[in-house]
Amino acid sequence: MNMTLDGASPADIRPDPLPPAALRSGDGPSLPARILVAIATTGRPEVLSPTLAAVAGQSRPPDRILVCVAGSTDLRLDPAIAGLGLLAAPKGLTRQRNAILDRVRPGEIVLFLDDDFLPAPDYLERLEAGFLAHPEVVMMTGRVLADGICGPGLTHAQAARLVAEAGPAPPAQLTEVHNGYGCNMAFRAGPVLGGLRFDERLPLYGWLEDVDFSRRLAPFGRIVRNEALRGVHLGVKSGRTSGLRLGYSQVANPLYLIGKRSMAPRRALAMLARNLVANGLKSLRPEPWTDRRGRLRGNLIALGDLVRGRMRPERALDLP
């Protein structure tokens, strides 16, 4: 599928389809849910394609799929995937996710997946059942069977094997959590229709954007992890923020969220301290897949900006 996106504005590239399921009326717990699967992606078409195939092959198909890209190099999609709509927006996770939220419809359940998250085949089926059975829940996140972000990363083949080896899903069990995990988090459309959006002051990879969004969603209902929702986060390293920029965000973003009151000081400072210590110690013998020294430099630049009174999340964009 060849498309030109150069200079495109944040508008539909292909008209957003309206399948029969989207014509259902009412949002009561006894009615079938309408599920929108939303993916923001940049520069990883080889990762996105098998993820979309897994979404399209769910035992309970999505009613809509919206993919938001930042440029023409992000596209290598199968135009035959049912319910697929494409958007373009300026590069940045929060901006691209907000472009999708601008197109949410009443009564939908919005499931944000990272382009490198492989859901179990029954993920959407279990998600629908969970929201219908628990109308008091506003956000639901799943159990990550393995997370490649903590290591060199996983392939789709490895992830599929891990999902298969996990066997049948356990019964739904809901556990209260502080926030959804951004690689797989679903929520009801109501607060979004009321204007709730991701904070675009968190640039690039949007470090902690899931925490900020979850905590601002919390007044609307319970935030839970559902053990019946399972998948694997590949943690693909290509297309990610540079170590220097991420290191800056590791300091600037939690301090910014303290000021917003969407992150408690104790939690934010503990996270900041853990990253500083990890980057400092591991920079002596860094992992081949992690730019520890770049992260440490970014940490120190942010602390220097804090002392000078000029620290802000967007400053990460000024770094190489």
C-alpha positions as CSV (number, residue, x, y, z in Angstrom):
1,M,0.0,0.0,0.0
2,N,1.7,3.2,-1.2
3,M,0.6,6.5,0.4
4,T,2.2,9.9,0.6
5,L,2.1,11.6,3.9
6,D,4.7,14.3,3.6
7,G,3.3,17.6,4.9
8,A,0.1,15.9,5.9
9,S,-2.0,17.5,8.6
10,P,-3.5,15.5,11.5
11,A,-6.5,14.3,9.4
12,D,-7.8,11.0,8.1
13,I,-5.7,9.5,5.4
14,R,-8.4,6.9,4.7
15,P,-12.0,7.6,5.8
16,D,-12.7,6.1,9.1
17,P,-15.0,3.1,8.5
18,L,-18.3,2.7,10.3
19,P,-19.0,-1.1,10.6
20,P,-22.4,-2.4,11.6
21,A,-21.3,-3.0,15.2
22,A,-20.9,0.8,15.6
23,L,-24.6,1.4,14.9
24,R,-25.6,-0.3,18.1
25,S,-27.4,2.2,20.4
26,G,-27.1,2.6,24.2
27,D,-24.2,2.1,26.6
28,G,-25.8,0.0,29.3
29,P,-23.9,-3.0,30.7
30,S,-26.3,-5.5,29.2
31,L,-25.4,-4.4,25.6
32,P,-22.4,-5.5,23.6
33,A,-19.4,-3.3,23.8
34,R,-17.9,-1.4,20.9
35,I,-14.2,-1.7,20.9
36,L,-11.8,0.7,19.3
37,V,-8.2,-0.6,19.1
38,A,-5.8,2.4,18.9
39,I,-2.1,2.3,17.9
40,A,0.3,5.2,17.7
41,T,3.5,4.3,15.7
42,T,6.6,5.9,14.3
43,G,9.2,4.4,12.1
44,R,8.6,0.7,12.8
45,P,6.4,-0.7,10.0
46,E,8.0,-4.2,10.2
47,V,6.9,-4.3,13.9
48,L,3.4,-2.9,13.3
49,S,2.3,-5.2,10.6
50,P,2.3,-8.5,12.6
51,T,0.8,-6.7,15.6
52,L,-2.1,-5.6,13.4
53,A,-2.5,-9.1,12.1
54,A,-2.8,-10.4,15.7
55,V,-5.4,-7.7,16.4
56,A,-7.4,-8.6,13.3
57,G,-7.3,-12.3,14.2
58,Q,-8.9,-11.9,17.6
59,S,-11.6,-14.3,18.7
60,R,-13.7,-11.2,19.2
61,P,-12.8,-8.9,16.4
62,P,-12.4,-5.1,17.0
63,D,-15.2,-2.9,15.8
64,R,-12.6,-0.3,14.6
65,I,-8.9,0.0,14.4
66,L,-7.2,3.4,14.2
67,V,-3.5,3.7,13.5
68,C,-1.8,7.1,13.8
69,V,1.5,7.6,12.1
70,A,3.9,10.5,11.7
71,G,5.1,10.0,8.2
72,S,5.0,7.8,5.1
73,T,7.9,5.6,6.3
74,D,5.6,4.3,9.1
75,L,3.3,2.5,6.7
76,R,3.5,-1.0,5.5
77,L,-0.1,-2.2,6.2
78,D,-2.5,-4.6,4.7
79,P,-5.4,-2.6,3.3
80,A,-7.7,-5.6,3.6
81,I,-7.8,-5.5,7.4
82,A,-11.4,-4.9,8.4
83,G,-12.3,-1.7,10.1
84,L,-8.8,-0.1,9.7
85,G,-8.5,3.7,9.6
86,L,-5.3,5.7,9.3
87,L,-4.4,9.1,10.7
88,A,-1.4,11.4,10.5
89,A,-0.2,13.6,13.3
90,P,3.0,15.4,14.4
91,K,5.6,13.0,15.8
92,G,5.2,12.2,19.5
93,L,3.3,9.6,21.4
94,T,1.0,12.0,23.2
95,R,0.2,14.0,20.1
96,Q,-0.5,10.9,18.1
97,R,-2.7,9.3,20.7
98,N,-4.6,12.6,21.1
99,A,-5.3,12.6,17.3
100,I,-6.9,9.2,17.8
101,L,-8.9,10.4,20.9
102,D,-10.3,13.2,18.7
103,R,-12.1,10.5,16.8
104,V,-13.6,8.4,19.6
105,R,-17.3,7.8,19.5
106,P,-19.9,7.6,22.4
107,G,-20.1,4.2,24.0
108,E,-16.7,2.9,22.8
109,I,-14.1,1.1,24.8
110,V,-10.7,2.5,23.7
111,L,-7.8,0.1,23.8
112,F,-4.4,1.6,23.3
113,L,-1.8,-0.9,22.3
114,D,1.9,-0.3,21.7
115,D,2.9,-1.3,18.1
116,D,5.1,-4.0,19.7
117,F,2.5,-5.5,22.1
118,L,1.2,-9.0,21.1
119,P,-2.2,-9.7,22.7
120,A,-3.4,-13.2,23.4
121,P,-6.0,-14.3,20.8
122,D,-8.9,-13.9,23.3
123,Y,-7.7,-10.5,24.6
124,L,-10.6,-8.5,23.2
125,E,-13.2,-11.2,24.1
126,R,-12.0,-11.0,27.7
127,L,-11.8,-7.2,27.6
128,E,-15.4,-6.9,26.5
129,A,-16.6,-9.4,29.2
130,G,-14.7,-7.5,31.9
131,F,-16.1,-4.1,31.1
132,L,-19.7,-5.4,30.7
133,A,-19.5,-7.2,34.1
134,H,-18.0,-4.3,35.9
135,P,-19.6,-1.0,35.0
136,E,-17.8,0.8,37.8
137,V,-14.4,0.2,36.1
138,V,-13.2,3.1,33.9
139,M,-9.8,1.7,33.0
140,M,-8.5,-1.9,32.6
141,T,-5.0,-3.1,31.9
142,G,-3.7,-6.6,31.3
143,R,-1.2,-9.1,32.6
144,V,2.1,-8.7,30.7
145,L,3.5,-12.3,30.4
146,A,6.9,-11.1,29.4
147,D,8.4,-7.6,28.9
148,G,11.2,-7.2,26.4
149,I,11.8,-3.6,27.5
150,C,13.8,-5.1,30.5
151,G,16.2,-6.8,28.1
152,P,17.3,-6.9,24.5
153,G,13.8,-7.2,23.2
154,L,11.7,-10.0,21.8
155,T,10.5,-11.0,18.3
156,H,6.9,-11.6,17.4
157,A,7.7,-15.3,17.0
158,Q,9.1,-15.5,20.6
159,A,6.1,-13.6,21.9
160,A,3.6,-15.9,20.1
161,R,5.4,-18.9,21.7
162,L,5.2,-17.3,25.2
163,V,1.5,-16.7,24.7
164,A,0.9,-20.3,23.6
165,E,2.9,-21.7,26.4
166,A,0.9,-19.7,29.0
167,G,-2.2,-21.9,28.1
168,P,-5.8,-20.9,28.6
169,A,-6.6,-17.6,30.3
170,P,-7.4,-17.8,34.0
171,P,-10.8,-16.5,35.3
172,A,-11.2,-12.8,35.4
173,Q,-9.6,-11.4,38.6
174,L,-9.5,-7.6,39.1
175,T,-6.8,-6.0,41.1
176,E,-6.7,-2.3,41.9
177,V,-3.6,-0.6,40.3
178,H,-2.2,2.9,40.4
179,N,-2.2,3.3,36.7
180,G,-2.6,1.4,33.4
181,Y,0.5,0.2,31.6
182,G,0.7,2.2,28.4
183,C,1.5,-0.8,26.2
184,N,-2.0,-2.2,26.8
185,M,-4.6,-0.1,28.6
186,A,-8.3,0.3,27.8
187,F,-10.8,2.8,29.1
188,R,-14.4,4.0,28.6
189,A,-15.0,6.8,26.1
190,G,-17.0,9.1,28.4
191,P,-14.1,11.1,30.0
192,V,-12.4,11.4,26.6
193,L,-15.6,12.8,25.1
194,G,-15.6,15.3,28.0
195,G,-12.2,16.5,26.9
196,L,-9.6,14.4,28.7
197,R,-6.4,14.1,26.7
198,F,-2.8,13.0,27.0
199,D,-0.4,15.8,28.1
200,E,1.4,17.0,25.0
201,R,4.1,18.7,27.2
202,L,5.5,15.1,27.6
203,P,7.4,14.9,24.4
204,L,8.7,12.1,22.2
205,Y,8.2,8.7,23.8
206,G,6.0,10.4,26.4
207,W,7.8,9.0,29.6
208,L,5.1,8.5,32.3
209,E,2.2,9.6,30.0
210,D,0.3,6.5,31.1
211,V,0.6,7.4,34.8
212,D,-0.5,11.0,34.2
213,F,-3.5,10.0,32.0
214,S,-4.5,7.2,34.4
215,R,-4.5,9.4,37.5
216,R,-6.6,12.1,35.8
217,L,-9.0,9.3,34.7
218,A,-9.2,7.9,38.3
219,P,-12.1,10.2,39.5
220,F,-14.3,8.5,36.9
221,G,-14.1,5.0,38.2
222,R,-11.9,2.1,39.2
223,I,-8.5,1.4,37.6
224,V,-7.7,-2.3,37.5
225,R,-5.6,-5.0,36.1
226,N,-7.5,-8.0,34.8
227,E,-5.6,-11.2,34.9
228,A,-7.6,-12.7,32.1
229,L,-6.1,-10.1,29.7
230,R,-2.7,-11.3,28.6
231,G,0.0,-10.5,26.1
232,V,3.7,-9.9,25.6
233,H,5.4,-6.6,25.2
234,L,8.2,-7.1,22.8
235,G,10.2,-4.0,23.9
236,V,11.6,-3.4,20.4
237,K,14.5,-1.0,20.6
238,S,14.3,0.5,17.1
239,G,12.5,3.8,16.8
240,R,12.9,4.7,20.5
241,T,14.1,8.0,22.0
242,S,17.9,8.5,22.3
243,G,19.4,7.7,25.7
244,L,20.3,11.3,26.3
245,R,16.7,12.5,25.7
246,L,15.2,9.6,27.7
247,G,17.6,10.4,30.6
248,Y,16.4,14.0,30.6
249,S,12.8,12.9,30.7
250,Q,13.5,10.4,33.5
251,V,14.1,13.5,35.7
252,A,12.0,16.2,34.2
253,N,8.8,14.4,33.7
254,P,8.2,13.0,37.2
255,L,9.1,16.4,38.7
256,Y,6.6,18.1,36.3
257,L,3.9,15.6,37.2
258,I,4.5,16.4,40.9
259,G,3.6,20.0,40.0
260,K,0.5,18.8,38.2
261,R,-0.5,16.7,41.2
262,S,-1.0,13.7,39.0
263,M,1.9,11.9,40.7
264,A,2.6,11.8,44.4
265,P,6.0,13.3,45.4
266,R,7.1,10.1,47.2
267,R,6.3,7.9,44.2
268,A,7.9,10.3,41.7
269,L,11.0,10.9,43.7
270,A,11.5,7.2,44.4
271,M,11.3,6.4,40.6
272,L,13.7,9.3,39.8
273,A,16.2,8.0,42.4
274,R,16.0,4.4,41.1
275,N,16.7,5.6,37.6
276,L,19.6,7.7,38.7
277,V,21.2,4.9,40.7
278,A,20.6,2.3,37.9
279,N,22.0,4.5,35.2
280,G,25.0,5.5,37.4
281,L,25.9,1.9,38.4
282,K,25.2,0.3,35.0
283,S,27.1,2.9,33.0
284,L,30.3,1.2,34.3
285,R,29.3,-1.9,32.4
286,P,26.3,-1.0,30.3
287,E,24.0,-3.6,28.6
288,P,24.5,-3.7,24.8
289,W,20.9,-2.8,24.3
290,T,20.7,0.2,26.6
291,D,22.5,3.6,26.3
292,R,23.2,3.9,30.1
293,R,25.8,6.6,29.7
294,G,23.5,8.6,27.5
295,R,20.7,8.3,30.0
296,L,23.0,9.3,32.9
297,R,24.2,12.4,31.0
298,G,20.5,13.2,30.4
299,N,19.8,12.8,34.1
300,L,22.6,15.2,35.0
301,I,21.6,17.8,32.4
302,A,18.1,17.8,33.8
303,L,19.4,18.2,37.4
304,G,21.5,21.1,36.2
305,D,18.5,22.7,34.6
306,L,16.6,22.2,37.8
307,V,19.2,24.1,39.8
308,R,19.2,26.9,37.2
309,G,15.4,27.0,37.3
310,R,14.9,26.2,33.6
311,M,13.9,22.6,33.6
312,R,10.9,21.6,31.6
313,P,9.8,18.4,29.9
314,E,10.0,19.9,26.4
315,R,13.7,20.6,26.8
316,A,14.4,17.0,25.9
317,L,13.6,18.0,22.3
318,D,16.6,20.3,22.3
319,L,19.0,17.4,23.0
320,P,20.5,15.1,20.3
